[in-house]
Amino acid sequence: MLKGEYSYVDEQLKSQKTFYFNSAKNLDSLVVSYPNSAFKAVQIFRDYDTKPNKIKGFMVLEEFLPRALSTNNYLRKNTVSISETGERVQTGRATCAEQLFY
């Protein structure tokens, strides 16, 4: 399953978010790209628990927290930034306890 979200400023596309979901309807990854740049940011979500996600379905939260889009709760998130030349320029990792602040 796939979901796209586009951000515009003065009718000009500023960013595109592509959400990828796995067969269990959990968010697998989020790719943010910018039309005037080849730079991309990729967030990879994994190690889902089996508990229902209590914030799923809250439309306000879904806009700001990718966690609210999943059926279950992810325990790990990796963030990779990819430069215009295709090189990784930054990698971040977070565990479930750290996710409370995202």
C-alpha atoms as an extended CHARMM CRD file, in Angstrom:
* protein
*
       102  EXT
         1         1  MET       CA              0.0000000000        0.0000000000        0.0000000000  PROA      1               0.0000000000
         2         2  LEU       CA              1.2260000000        3.4990000000       -0.7630000000  PROA      2               0.0000000000
         3         3  LYS       CA              0.1820000000        7.0030000000        0.2670000000  PROA      3               0.0000000000
         4         4  GLY       CA              1.4670000000       10.3220000000       -1.0610000000  PROA      4               0.0000000000
         5         5  GLU       CA              1.3670000000       13.7830000000        0.4500000000  PROA      5               0.0000000000
         6         6  TYR       CA              2.3640000000       16.9940000000       -1.3090000000  PROA      6               0.0000000000
         7         7  SER       CA              3.2090000000       20.3810000000        0.2410000000  PROA      7               0.0000000000
         8         8  TYR       CA              2.7410000000       23.5570000000       -1.7780000000  PROA      8               0.0000000000
         9         9  VAL       CA              3.6760000000       27.1920000000       -1.1440000000  PROA      9               0.0000000000
        10        10  ASP       CA              2.1790000000       29.7510000000       -3.5120000000  PROA      10              0.0000000000
        11        11  GLU       CA              1.0990000000       26.9470000000       -5.8660000000  PROA      11              0.0000000000
        12        12  GLN       CA              4.6740000000       25.6780000000       -6.1070000000  PROA      12              0.0000000000
        13        13  LEU       CA              5.5220000000       22.1400000000       -4.9530000000  PROA      13              0.0000000000
        14        14  LYS       CA              7.9380000000       22.3240000000       -2.0060000000  PROA      14              0.0000000000
        15        15  SER       CA              8.0870000000       18.7180000000       -0.8110000000  PROA      15              0.0000000000
        16        16  GLN       CA              6.6710000000       15.2980000000       -1.4660000000  PROA      16              0.0000000000
        17        17  LYS       CA              6.2050000000       12.5980000000        1.1570000000  PROA      17              0.0000000000
        18        18  THR       CA              5.6970000000        9.0010000000        0.1010000000  PROA      18              0.0000000000
        19        19  PHE       CA              4.5030000000        6.5700000000        2.7700000000  PROA      19              0.0000000000
        20        20  TYR       CA              5.0750000000        2.8330000000        2.2350000000  PROA      20              0.0000000000
        21        21  PHE       CA              3.0980000000        0.2720000000        4.2290000000  PROA      21              0.0000000000
        22        22  ASN       CA              3.6460000000       -3.4590000000        4.7370000000  PROA      22              0.0000000000
        23        23  SER       CA              1.0080000000       -6.2010000000        4.4680000000  PROA      23              0.0000000000
        24        24  ALA       CA              0.0470000000       -5.7590000000        8.1530000000  PROA      24              0.0000000000
        25        25  LYS       CA             -0.8290000000       -2.0940000000        7.4060000000  PROA      25              0.0000000000
        26        26  ASN       CA              2.1200000000       -0.8020000000        9.3980000000  PROA      26              0.0000000000
        27        27  LEU       CA              4.2460000000        2.0620000000        8.1060000000  PROA      27              0.0000000000
        28        28  ASP       CA              7.3600000000        0.5100000000        6.5890000000  PROA      28              0.0000000000
        29        29  SER       CA              9.1460000000        3.6560000000        5.4160000000  PROA      29              0.0000000000
        30        30  LEU       CA              8.6890000000        7.3400000000        4.6690000000  PROA      30              0.0000000000
        31        31  VAL       CA             10.5840000000        9.0990000000        1.8830000000  PROA      31              0.0000000000
        32        32  VAL       CA             10.6590000000       12.9100000000        1.8020000000  PROA      32              0.0000000000
        33        33  SER       CA             11.9220000000       14.4910000000       -1.4010000000  PROA      33              0.0000000000
        34        34  TYR       CA             12.1980000000       18.0610000000       -2.6410000000  PROA      34              0.0000000000
        35        35  PRO       CA             11.4770000000       18.9240000000       -6.3090000000  PROA      35              0.0000000000
        36        36  ASN       CA             14.2960000000       21.4630000000       -6.6740000000  PROA      36              0.0000000000
        37        37  SER       CA             16.8670000000       19.0830000000       -5.1990000000  PROA      37              0.0000000000
        38        38  ALA       CA             17.9010000000       15.4560000000       -5.5040000000  PROA      38              0.0000000000
        39        39  PHE       CA             18.2650000000       15.3700000000       -1.6800000000  PROA      39              0.0000000000
        40        40  LYS       CA             16.0080000000       12.8400000000        0.0760000000  PROA      40              0.0000000000
        41        41  ALA       CA             15.3610000000       11.8500000000        3.6530000000  PROA      41              0.0000000000
        42        42  VAL       CA             14.3250000000        8.2530000000        4.3070000000  PROA      42              0.0000000000
        43        43  GLN       CA             12.8470000000        7.0120000000        7.5850000000  PROA      43              0.0000000000
        44        44  ILE       CA             12.6560000000        3.2360000000        8.0210000000  PROA      44              0.0000000000
        45        45  PHE       CA             10.3440000000        1.8040000000       10.6860000000  PROA      45              0.0000000000
        46        46  ARG       CA             10.7420000000       -1.7550000000       11.9890000000  PROA      46              0.0000000000
        47        47  ASP       CA             10.3340000000       -4.2120000000       14.8530000000  PROA      47              0.0000000000
        48        48  TYR       CA              6.5890000000       -3.7370000000       15.3030000000  PROA      48              0.0000000000
        49        49  ASP       CA              4.8930000000       -5.0450000000       18.4210000000  PROA      49              0.0000000000
        50        50  THR       CA              1.5200000000       -6.8250000000       18.3860000000  PROA      50              0.0000000000
        51        51  LYS       CA             -0.3370000000       -4.2300000000       20.4500000000  PROA      51              0.0000000000
        52        52  PRO       CA             -2.9150000000       -2.0150000000       18.7380000000  PROA      52              0.0000000000
        53        53  ASN       CA             -1.7250000000        1.5240000000       18.1170000000  PROA      53              0.0000000000
        54        54  LYS       CA             -3.8890000000        3.7180000000       20.3860000000  PROA      54              0.0000000000
        55        55  ILE       CA             -3.3080000000        6.9140000000       18.3730000000  PROA      55              0.0000000000
        56        56  LYS       CA             -4.2110000000        5.4140000000       14.9660000000  PROA      56              0.0000000000
        57        57  GLY       CA             -7.1720000000        7.1850000000       13.4390000000  PROA      57              0.0000000000
        58        58  PHE       CA             -6.6530000000       10.5780000000       15.0910000000  PROA      58              0.0000000000
        59        59  MET       CA             -6.5290000000       12.7410000000       11.9530000000  PROA      59              0.0000000000
        60        60  VAL       CA             -4.7040000000       15.6100000000       13.6810000000  PROA      60              0.0000000000
        61        61  LEU       CA             -1.9260000000       13.3030000000       14.8480000000  PROA      61              0.0000000000
        62        62  GLU       CA             -1.6540000000       11.4960000000       11.4930000000  PROA      62              0.0000000000
        63        63  GLU       CA             -0.5590000000       14.7370000000        9.8540000000  PROA      63              0.0000000000
        64        64  PHE       CA              2.3560000000       15.2780000000       12.2500000000  PROA      64              0.0000000000
        65        65  LEU       CA              3.2690000000       11.8280000000       13.6050000000  PROA      65              0.0000000000
        66        66  PRO       CA              3.9540000000        8.9710000000       11.1830000000  PROA      66              0.0000000000
        67        67  ARG       CA              3.4320000000        6.6270000000       14.1520000000  PROA      67              0.0000000000
        68        68  ALA       CA             -0.3240000000        7.3780000000       14.0050000000  PROA      68              0.0000000000
        69        69  LEU       CA             -0.6030000000        5.7730000000       10.5520000000  PROA      69              0.0000000000
        70        70  SER       CA              0.3110000000        2.2340000000       11.6500000000  PROA      70              0.0000000000
        71        71  THR       CA             -1.8740000000       -0.5400000000       13.0020000000  PROA      71              0.0000000000
        72        72  ASN       CA              0.7980000000       -1.4860000000       15.5740000000  PROA      72              0.0000000000
        73        73  ASN       CA              3.6700000000        0.3550000000       17.2780000000  PROA      73              0.0000000000
        74        74  TYR       CA              7.1680000000        0.3810000000       15.8140000000  PROA      74              0.0000000000
        75        75  LEU       CA             10.0530000000       -0.1080000000       18.2090000000  PROA      75              0.0000000000
        76        76  ARG       CA             12.8920000000        1.1390000000       15.9910000000  PROA      76              0.0000000000
        77        77  LYS       CA             13.3380000000        3.9160000000       13.4620000000  PROA      77              0.0000000000
        78        78  ASN       CA             16.3620000000        4.5820000000       11.2580000000  PROA      78              0.0000000000
        79        79  THR       CA             16.7930000000        7.8580000000        9.3980000000  PROA      79              0.0000000000
        80        80  VAL       CA             19.0250000000        8.1410000000        6.3650000000  PROA      80              0.0000000000
        81        81  SER       CA             19.6720000000       11.3650000000        4.4500000000  PROA      81              0.0000000000
        82        82  ILE       CA             20.7650000000       10.9560000000        0.8650000000  PROA      82              0.0000000000
        83        83  SER       CA             22.6900000000       13.7540000000       -0.8580000000  PROA      83              0.0000000000
        84        84  GLU       CA             22.2130000000       14.9370000000       -4.4300000000  PROA      84              0.0000000000
        85        85  THR       CA             25.0940000000       12.6690000000       -5.4750000000  PROA      85              0.0000000000
        86        86  GLY       CA             23.4160000000        9.6220000000       -3.9170000000  PROA      86              0.0000000000
        87        87  GLU       CA             25.6820000000        9.4010000000       -0.8730000000  PROA      87              0.0000000000
        88        88  ARG       CA             24.4370000000        8.9320000000        2.6790000000  PROA      88              0.0000000000
        89        89  VAL       CA             25.1860000000       12.1260000000        4.5540000000  PROA      89              0.0000000000
        90        90  GLN       CA             23.6130000000       11.3460000000        7.9050000000  PROA      90              0.0000000000
        91        91  THR       CA             22.1870000000        8.3130000000        9.6340000000  PROA      91              0.0000000000
        92        92  GLY       CA             20.1950000000        8.3390000000       12.8470000000  PROA      92              0.0000000000
        93        93  ARG       CA             18.7350000000        5.5350000000       14.9150000000  PROA      93              0.0000000000
        94        94  ALA       CA             16.1020000000        5.6920000000       17.6070000000  PROA      94              0.0000000000
        95        95  THR       CA             14.4690000000        3.0960000000       19.8230000000  PROA      95              0.0000000000
        96        96  CYS       CA             10.9440000000        3.0210000000       21.1730000000  PROA      96              0.0000000000
        97        97  ALA       CA             11.7550000000        5.0380000000       24.3270000000  PROA      97              0.0000000000
        98        98  GLU       CA             13.2900000000        7.7940000000       22.2050000000  PROA      98              0.0000000000
        99        99  GLN       CA             10.2840000000        7.7920000000       19.8520000000  PROA      99              0.0000000000
       100       100  LEU       CA              8.1510000000        9.5040000000       22.4750000000  PROA      100             0.0000000000
       101       101  PHE       CA              9.9180000000       12.7460000000       21.6000000000  PROA      101             0.0000000000
       102       102  TYR       CA              9.3690000000       12.5940000000       17.8030000000  PROA      102             0.0000000000
